[in-house]
Amino acid sequence: MSGSIHPSAPHHLPGFITAPGDTDILMVVVGFILIGAVLMVGNFYLRLHSLPERMAHKSQKLQFEIVAVLGLLALFTHNHLFWVIGLFLAMIDLPDFGTPLRRIAGSVEKIAGAPSGGEAPEIADESRTHADAAEGSDTTKPRAAKSEVPSHA
């Protein structure tokens, strides 16, 4: 085979056309660009998808777990409403109701003299003993008149 160009071929060929048997450099470059673009878009998608979870990371544990579950549901079901709900929930700062209620419960237990730690059977036995003692003492003490009862006002 001769190295001459066919007479009906154009005299000036673009640079991306290669000779038979040579490496197609344009295809290799485009392949690398395509792989890089897919990795960059995938990385962007995963960062965007985990945005509500990263926002809720600083909040309470329950709120963080709910946002994380909504993010997983959005990822696996392709339902974007779960992602939007998770994003809104991550943006909202929910008030902490648990801590004040635990403190109130601890104070009430301290006032009642009950040991904290969930010893409910002993408390029930003590209250029964106190009720029996109160019934026995009612028969010996005269009852106070209604006007003698101290008021809380």
C-alpha positions in Angstrom: 0.0 0.0 0.0 1.3 3.4 -0.8 1.2 6.4 1.5 -0.4 8.6 -1.1 -3.8 10.2 -0.6 -6.7 9.0 -2.8 -7.4 11.5 -5.5 -11.1 12.0 -4.4 -10.2 12.7 -0.7 -9.9 16.3 0.5 -6.4 17.6 0.6 -6.7 19.1 4.1 -7.9 16.7 6.8 -8.7 17.9 10.4 -6.2 17.0 13.1 -8.5 14.6 15.0 -8.7 12.2 12.1 -6.0 9.5 12.6 -4.4 7.1 10.3 -5.5 3.5 10.4 -3.9 1.6 13.3 -2.9 4.8 15.2 -4.2 5.7 18.7 -7.2 8.0 18.6 -6.1 10.7 21.0 -9.4 12.6 20.8 -11.3 9.5 22.0 -8.9 9.0 24.9 -9.1 12.6 26.0 -12.9 12.6 25.7 -13.1 9.4 27.7 -11.0 10.8 30.6 -13.1 14.0 30.5 -16.3 11.9 30.6 -15.1 9.8 33.5 -14.0 12.9 35.4 -17.4 14.6 34.7 -19.3 11.6 35.9 -17.3 11.4 39.2 -17.7 15.2 39.7 -21.5 15.1 39.1 -21.8 12.1 41.4 -19.8 13.7 44.1 -21.9 16.9 43.8 -25.1 14.9 43.9 -24.1 13.0 47.0 -23.0 16.2 48.8 -26.3 17.9 47.8 -28.2 14.8 48.9 -26.6 14.7 52.3 -27.0 18.5 52.9 -30.0 18.1 55.3 -28.2 15.5 57.3 -25.1 17.7 57.6 -27.3 20.7 58.6 -29.1 18.6 61.3 -25.9 17.2 62.7 -25.6 20.1 65.1 -29.2 19.6 66.4 -30.8 17.1 68.7 -30.3 13.4 68.3 -33.9 12.6 67.5 -34.1 15.4 64.9 -30.9 14.2 63.3 -32.1 10.6 63.1 -35.4 11.7 61.5 -33.6 13.8 58.9 -31.2 10.9 58.2 -34.1 8.5 57.6 -35.8 10.9 55.3 -32.6 11.3 53.4 -32.3 7.6 53.0 -35.9 7.3 51.9 -35.4 10.0 49.3 -32.2 8.3 48.0 -33.7 4.8 47.6 -37.3 5.8 46.5 -36.3 8.7 44.3 -39.1 10.6 45.9 -37.8 14.2 46.3 -40.5 15.2 48.7 -38.7 13.2 51.5 -35.6 15.2 50.8 -37.4 18.6 50.9 -39.1 17.6 54.2 -35.8 16.6 55.6 -34.3 19.9 54.5 -37.0 21.9 56.1 -36.8 19.8 59.3 -33.0 20.4 59.4 -33.5 24.2 59.0 -36.1 24.4 61.8 -34.6 24.5 65.3 -37.0 22.4 67.4 -37.3 23.4 71.1 -35.9 20.9 73.7 -38.9 19.7 75.6 -37.1 16.6 77.1 -34.7 18.4 79.4 -37.2 20.6 81.3 -39.6 17.7 81.7 -36.8 15.5 83.0 -35.8 18.2 85.5 -39.4 18.6 86.6 -39.7 14.9 87.1 -36.5 14.8 89.1 -37.7 17.7 91.3 -41.0 16.0 91.9 -39.3 12.8 92.9 -37.0 14.7 95.2 -40.0 16.5 96.8 -41.8 13.2 97.2 -38.7 11.6 98.7 -38.8 8.8 96.1 -35.5 7.4 94.9 -34.9 8.1 91.3 -34.0 5.2 89.0 -37.4 3.6 88.4 -37.9 1.7 91.7 -41.7 1.7 91.2 -42.6 -1.5 93.3 -41.0 -0.1 96.4 -42.8 3.2 96.0 -46.1 1.4 95.7 -45.4 -0.5 98.9 -44.4 2.6 100.7 -47.5 4.5 99.6 -49.7 1.6 100.8 -47.9 1.7 104.2 -48.4 5.4 104.4 -52.1 5.0 103.5 -52.6 2.4 106.3 -50.9 4.7 108.8 -53.0 7.6 107.8 -56.2 5.6 108.2 -55.2 4.5 111.7 -54.3 8.1 112.7 -57.6 9.5 111.4 -59.6 7.7 114.0 -57.5 9.1 116.9 -57.2 12.7 115.7 -60.2 15.0 115.5 -60.8 16.4 112.1 -60.0 20.1 111.5 -62.9 22.4 110.6 -63.1 23.8 107.1 -62.2 27.3 108.3 -59.0 26.1 110.1 -57.5 24.6 106.9 -54.6 26.8 105.7 -55.1 28.2 102.3 -52.5 28.5 99.6 -53.3 32.1 98.6 
